[in-house]
Amino acid sequence: MTRTPDGVFTPNALRRTQLIQFARSRGISGHDLAAALANQGDLLNRFNTAEPADTATHHITHLAREAALDTEVIDELLPIMGWDSIVTGADIAAAHRIAAALRLGMPREALMQLLRVFSDTADRLADSVLRTFHDYVHGPRRAQGLSGSELLDASEPIAGPLLDMVEPSVVYFHRRALERAHREDFLRHLTEPDTPPAAVPGQEHLTVLFIDLASFTPLTATMGDHVAADVLRTFALAVRSHAKHHRGRIIKQIGDEFMLMFTRPGDAVSFGLAIDDLVNTQPQFPALHIGAHTGPVLFREGDYLGATINLAARVASAGTTGQFLITRELHSAATDCPEARFTPLPPKRLKGIPEPVHLVDVRHSAPARADRRTDPVCGMLLDPADVAATTDWHGMTFDFCSHRCHNAFTAQPERFANAAGQSVHHPT
């Protein structure tokens, strides 16, 4: 390993050492590492960071002195920035920017929140870039029989140019997102004269909506991961498209569940109805759970939290398959929804909510389709023409999207009968 005259590892040597330590921490023995290097060439060089090499490395104490950051700030920054005891010139430059932001008057806690958002987002982005390339470019070539250095050589002509596109693409998306965020901030300034100052930083009044596929777990178990992934991709595209059309913003996605925010309460209701209409036009698609509430939320680290969020999530999980529920508060605020038909429901106790909640069922004012069936096994909504099999059990008729679901039901009818929903009908 190459060192500088004062005995410190050069940046390249430091990164190679870090790769070796990382491999060993994940259970790769020195023997296995040596065998991989012999078979595939200098992997330590191939998988070295694309970051331009700094001219020198330094101890973390040098960074603290250079940027004039005290020990308490450095200790808070270490897990956020991923710094070790040895840092590079790029790390020192980042520390100078942090120190400059503090001198300009940025509150320390607010700055740390931003840095955590940057770090977490960048980590997810980098992992997505390399993992997607590995799965969709490297993987197929390996399946063709390539291995070792031959496999890496076949991937390299694509990997290099693609990686070169990442940073300018990130800048492009950031600028587009910043433009949208500026518009939202413009609205906040316009409404400030009519609203009292927030009791705490980051508090505002928004409408929160949760939406998920009601039967995604049984669908995955019955149809397999690949079919479920295809369904989720279609669903995600629909959510993103309709969110943009109805002025909503996707805050997060966890599996098949999306959390969205709306400035105008009526937009949340219109979004839910539009997504529900889309599902009803698909020949085979799972039903949805949709729930929403409006109230004060607290913005922290790129996310939202508070009682309003918790209640909206509980409302979504309180509905039956295919049901769109909102709170009475949202119903009162959503005054511009002529396409909606609201039905107040009796107060209901929800898990984790101390008082009974007044819920309102939301449906489209147009008559709903009455000919849809629900496969009791995978939860798919079916048109009559898409029913692949039918069976009778205990005087009821069940319809299925495939013979696989029919066979699963036949093997364990009691397990699936209660999940039948619309698929159950009595012979006339």
C-alpha positions in Angstrom: 0.0 0.0 0.0 1.4 3.4 -1.0 2.0 6.0 1.7 2.8 9.7 1.6 6.2 10.9 2.9 4.7 11.5 6.3 3.5 7.9 6.5 -0.2 8.5 5.7 -1.9 6.2 3.1 -2.5 7.8 -0.3 -6.2 8.3 -1.2 -6.0 5.3 -3.6 -4.3 3.1 -1.0 -6.8 4.2 1.6 -9.8 3.2 -0.6 -8.2 -0.1 -1.4 -7.7 -0.8 2.3 -11.3 0.2 3.1 -12.5 -2.2 0.5 -10.5 -5.0 2.0 -11.7 -4.2 5.5 -15.3 -4.0 4.2 -15.1 -7.4 2.6 -13.6 -9.0 5.7 -16.3 -7.4 7.9 -18.9 -9.1 5.7 -17.4 -12.5 6.2 -15.0 -12.7 3.1 -11.8 -14.4 4.2 -8.4 -13.3 3.0 -8.2 -16.6 1.0 -11.5 -16.0 -0.7 -10.6 -12.4 -1.5 -7.3 -13.5 -3.0 -9.0 -16.2 -5.1 -11.5 -13.6 -6.4 -8.7 -11.2 -7.3 -6.9 -14.0 -9.1 -10.0 -15.0 -11.1 -11.5 -11.6 -11.9 -8.5 -9.3 -12.0 -7.9 -6.3 -9.8 -11.4 -5.9 -8.3 -10.0 -3.4 -5.8 -9.2 -1.1 -8.6 -12.4 -1.7 -10.6 -14.6 -1.1 -7.6 -12.7 1.9 -6.3 -14.8 5.0 -6.0 -15.3 7.2 -9.0 -14.5 10.3 -6.8 -11.5 12.2 -8.2 -8.4 11.4 -6.2 -7.4 14.0 -3.6 -3.8 15.0 -3.4 -3.5 14.2 0.3 -5.2 12.6 3.2 -5.4 14.0 6.8 -6.5 13.1 10.3 -9.9 14.1 11.4 -8.4 16.6 13.8 -6.9 18.5 10.9 -10.3 18.8 9.4 -11.7 20.2 12.6 -8.9 22.8 12.8 -9.2 23.8 9.2 -12.9 24.3 9.3 -12.9 25.7 12.9 -15.6 23.2 14.0 -15.7 22.3 17.7 -15.6 18.7 19.0 -19.3 18.6 19.7 -20.2 19.5 16.1 -17.6 17.1 14.7 -19.0 14.2 16.9 -22.5 14.9 15.5 -21.2 15.1 11.9 -19.2 11.8 12.0 -22.2 9.4 11.6 -24.0 11.7 9.2 -21.0 12.3 6.9 -19.5 8.8 7.2 -16.1 10.3 8.1 -13.5 8.0 9.7 -10.3 9.1 11.5 -8.7 9.7 8.1 -10.3 12.2 5.8 -9.6 13.6 2.3 -9.5 17.1 0.8 -13.1 16.7 -0.4 -14.1 16.0 3.2 -12.4 19.1 4.4 -14.0 21.2 1.6 -17.4 19.8 2.8 -16.6 20.8 6.4 -15.8 24.3 5.3 -19.2 24.6 3.6 -20.8 23.3 6.8 -18.9 25.9 8.9 -19.9 28.6 6.5 -23.6 27.7 6.8 -23.3 27.9 10.6 -21.6 31.3 10.4 -24.3 32.6 8.1 -26.8 31.9 10.9 -28.3 28.6 9.8 -29.5 26.9 13.1 -27.3 23.9 13.9 -30.2 21.5 14.3 -31.8 22.6 11.0 -28.4 22.1 9.2 -28.0 18.7 10.7 -31.5 17.8 9.5 -30.6 18.8 6.0 -27.3 16.9 6.1 -29.1 13.8 7.2 -31.5 14.1 4.3 -28.6 14.6 1.9 -26.8 11.6 3.2 -29.7 9.2 3.3 -30.9 10.3 -0.2 -27.5 10.0 -1.7 -26.9 6.6 -0.2 -30.2 5.3 -1.6 -29.5 6.9 -5.0 -26.0 5.4 -5.2 -27.2 2.0 -4.2 -30.0 2.1 -6.7 -27.6 3.1 -9.5 -25.1 0.3 -8.9 -27.7 -2.4 -8.0 -29.8 -1.7 -11.0 -26.8 -1.9 -13.3 -25.7 -5.1 -11.6 -29.1 -6.8 -11.9 -30.0 -5.6 -15.5 -26.6 -5.4 -17.3 -24.1 -7.5 -15.4 -26.6 -10.2 -14.5 -27.8 -11.1 -18.0 -24.2 -11.3 -19.2 -23.4 -13.7 -16.4 -26.5 -15.7 -17.4 -25.0 -16.0 -20.9 -22.1 -17.9 -19.5 -19.5 -15.1 -19.0 -17.4 -15.2 -15.9 -14.4 -13.7 -14.2 -12.5 -10.9 -15.9 -14.3 -11.7 -19.2 -17.6 -10.8 -17.5 -16.2 -7.6 -16.0 -14.6 -6.6 -19.4 -18.0 -7.1 -21.1 -19.7 -4.9 -18.6 -17.1 -2.2 -18.4 -17.8 -0.4 -21.7 -21.3 0.2 -20.5 -20.6 0.9 -16.9 -18.1 3.7 -17.4 -20.2 5.9 -19.7 -23.4 5.2 -17.6 -21.7 6.2 -14.4 -20.4 9.4 -16.1 -24.1 10.3 -16.7 -25.1 10.0 -13.0 -23.9 13.2 -11.6 -25.2 15.5 -14.4 -28.5 13.6 -14.1 -28.7 14.2 -10.4 -28.0 17.9 -10.9 -30.8 18.0 -13.5 -33.4 16.3 -11.3 -32.4 18.5 -8.3 -32.9 21.6 -10.4 -36.3 20.4 -11.6 -37.3 19.5 -8.0 -36.0 22.8 -6.7 -38.2 24.6 -9.2 -41.2 22.8 -7.9 -40.2 23.4 -4.3 -39.8 27.1 -5.0 -43.4 27.2 -6.3 -44.7 25.6 -3.2 -42.7 28.0 -1.0 -44.1 30.9 -3.1 -47.6 29.7 -2.0 -46.5 29.6 1.6 -45.5 33.2 1.4 -48.8 34.2 -0.3 -50.8 32.6 2.5 -48.7 33.8 5.4 -50.8 37.0 6.0 -53.9 34.9 6.6 -52.3 32.3 8.9 -50.7 32.7 12.4 -47.0 31.9 12.8 -46.3 28.3 13.4 -46.0 27.3 17.1 -42.9 25.3 16.2 -40.7 25.4 13.1 -41.9 23.1 10.3 -45.6 23.0 11.3 -48.3 23.5 8.6 -51.8 22.4 7.7 -52.0 19.7 5.0 -54.1 16.8 3.9 -52.5 13.4 4.2 -53.6 10.4 2.1 -52.4 6.8 2.4 -53.1 4.3 -0.4 -52.1 0.6 -0.9 -53.1 -2.5 -2.6 -55.6 -4.3 -0.4 -54.4 -7.8 -1.3 -50.8 -7.4 -2.1 -49.5 -9.9 0.4 -51.8 -12.8 -0.8 -51.2 -11.8 -4.4 -47.4 -12.1 -3.8 -47.8 -15.4 -2.0 -50.1 -16.9 -4.7 -48.7 -15.4 -7.9 -45.1 -15.0 -7.0 -42.7 -12.0 -6.7 -42.5 -11.3 -10.4 -46.2 -11.0 -11.0 -46.6 -8.9 -7.9 -43.7 -6.6 -9.0 -45.5 -6.1 -12.4 -48.7 -5.2 -10.6 -46.9 -2.8 -8.3 -45.2 -1.1 -11.2 -48.5 -0.5 -12.9 -49.9 0.8 -9.6 -46.9 3.1 -8.9 -47.1 4.6 -12.4 -50.8 5.4 -11.8 -50.2 6.9 -8.4 -47.4 9.1 -9.7 -49.4 10.2 -12.8 -52.6 11.0 -10.8 -50.6 12.7 -8.0 -49.2 15.2 -10.5 -52.6 15.8 -12.1 -54.3 16.4 -8.8 -51.5 18.6 -7.3 -50.4 16.0 -4.8 -46.9 15.1 -3.7 -45.6 11.6 -3.0 -43.7 11.7 0.3 -42.7 8.1 0.5 -43.3 4.6 -0.8 -42.9 1.5 1.3 -43.7 -1.6 -0.7 -47.2 -1.2 -2.1 -48.1 1.7 0.2 -47.8 5.4 -0.8 -48.1 8.4 1.5 -49.1 11.6 -0.3 -49.6 15.2 0.7 -52.1 17.7 -0.7 -52.4 21.5 0.0 -56.0 21.6 -1.0 -58.3 19.0 0.8 -60.5 18.6 -2.3 -57.5 17.5 -4.4 -56.9 14.5 -2.1 -60.6 13.4 -2.5 -60.4 13.8 -6.3 -57.1 11.9 -6.4 -58.6 9.0 -4.4 -61.7 8.8 -6.7 -59.5 9.0 -9.9 -57.3 6.1 -8.7 -60.3 4.1 -7.8 -61.8 4.7 -11.2 -58.6 3.6 -12.8 -58.7 0.3 -10.9 -62.3 -0.3 -12.1 -61.2 0.0 -15.7 -58.5 -2.7 -15.4 -59.6 -6.2 -16.3 -57.6 -7.7 -13.5 -56.3 -5.6 -10.7 -56.3 -5.7 -6.9 -58.7 -3.5 -5.0 -57.4 -0.6 -2.9 -57.3 0.8 0.6 -57.5 4.6 0.7 -57.7 6.8 3.8 -57.1 10.5 4.3 -57.2 13.1 7.1 -56.5 16.8 7.2 -54.8 18.7 10.0 -51.4 20.1 11.3 -48.3 18.2 10.4 -44.7 18.7 11.4 -41.9 18.7 8.7 -38.7 17.1 9.8 -35.8 15.8 7.7 -37.7 15.6 4.4 -40.6 13.7 6.1 -43.7 14.5 7.9 -44.8 13.4 11.4 -47.5 14.0 13.9 -51.0 12.9 15.0 -52.5 13.8 11.6 -50.2 11.4 9.9 -51.0 8.6 12.4 -54.7 9.1 12.1 -54.6 9.1 8.2 -52.7 5.8 8.3 -55.2 4.3 10.7 -58.1 5.5 8.5 -56.7 3.8 5.5 -56.3 0.5 7.3 -59.8 0.7 8.8 -61.6 0.3 5.5 -62.8 -2.9 3.9 -61.3 -4.0 0.6 -61.9 -1.3 -2.0 -63.1 1.3 0.4 -62.1 5.0 0.4 -62.5 6.5 3.9 -61.8 10.1 5.1 -62.4 11.8 8.4 -65.2 14.1 9.2 -62.7 17.0 9.3 -61.6 16.3 5.8 -65.2 16.0 4.6 -65.9 19.4 6.0 -62.9 20.9 4.3 -63.4 19.3 0.9 -66.1 21.6 -0.3 -65.2 21.5 -4.0 -65.8 17.8 -4.9 -69.0 17.6 -7.0 -67.9 14.2 -8.4 -67.9 12.7 -4.8 -70.8 11.1 -2.9 -70.1 11.2 0.9 -71.8 8.8 3.4 -71.1 9.5 7.1 -70.5 6.4 9.1 -71.0 5.7 12.8 -68.0 6.6 15.1 -65.4 3.9 15.1 -62.5 3.2 17.4 -59.2 2.9 15.6 -56.0 1.3 17.0 -53.8 3.8 18.8 -56.4 6.6 18.6 -57.8 7.5 22.0 -61.3 8.8 20.9 -63.8 7.2 18.4 -63.3 8.7 14.9 -66.1 9.9 12.7 -65.4 8.4 9.3 -67.0 9.2 5.9 -67.2 6.7 3.1 -66.3 8.3 -0.3 -67.6 7.0 -3.6 -67.9 8.4 -7.1 -71.3 10.0 -7.7 -71.6 7.9 -10.9 -73.1 4.4 -10.3 -70.4 1.8 -9.5 -70.0 -1.3 -11.6 -72.0 -4.1 -10.2 -70.5 -6.9 -12.3 -67.0 -7.0 -10.7 -65.9 -10.1 -8.8 -63.0 -10.5 -6.4 -60.8 -13.6 -6.5 -60.8 -14.7 -2.9 -57.2 -16.0 -3.1 -55.2 -13.3 -4.8 -57.7 -10.4 -4.4 -57.8 -9.5 -8.1 -60.9 -7.6 -9.3 -62.3 -9.5 -12.3 -64.5 -8.7 -15.2 -66.9 -11.5 -16.0 -65.0 -12.3 -19.1 -61.8 -12.7 -17.2 -63.1 -15.4 -14.8 -60.9 -18.4 -15.5 -62.6 -20.8 -13.1 -65.6 -21.0 -10.7 -66.5 -23.2 -7.8 -69.3 -23.6 -5.4 -68.8 -24.0 -1.6 -71.4 -24.0 1.1 -74.0 -22.6 -1.2 -71.9 -19.8 -2.5 -70.1 -19.3 -5.8 -66.5 -18.1 -6.0 -64.7 -16.8 -9.1 -61.0 -17.0 -9.8 -58.5 -15.3 -12.1 -56.5 -18.4 -12.8 -56.5 -22.2 -12.2 -53.7 -21.6 -9.7 -56.0 -19.6 -7.5 -58.8 -22.1 -8.0 -56.5 -24.9 -6.9 -55.3 -23.0 -3.8 -58.9 -22.4 -2.8 -60.0 -26.0 -3.3 -57.1 -27.1 -1.1 -58.1 -24.8 1.8 -61.6 -23.2 1.2 -62.0 -22.2 4.8 -58.9 -20.1 4.7 -60.0 -18.0 1.7 -63.8 -17.9 2.0 -63.9 -14.9 4.4 -61.8 -12.9 2.0 -64.2 -13.3 -0.9 -65.9 -9.9 -0.9 -67.6 -9.2 -4.2 -66.7 -12.6 -5.5 -69.3 -14.4 -3.4 -72.8 -14.7 -4.9 -75.7 -17.0 -4.4 -76.8 -18.9 -7.4 -80.2 -17.6 -8.7 
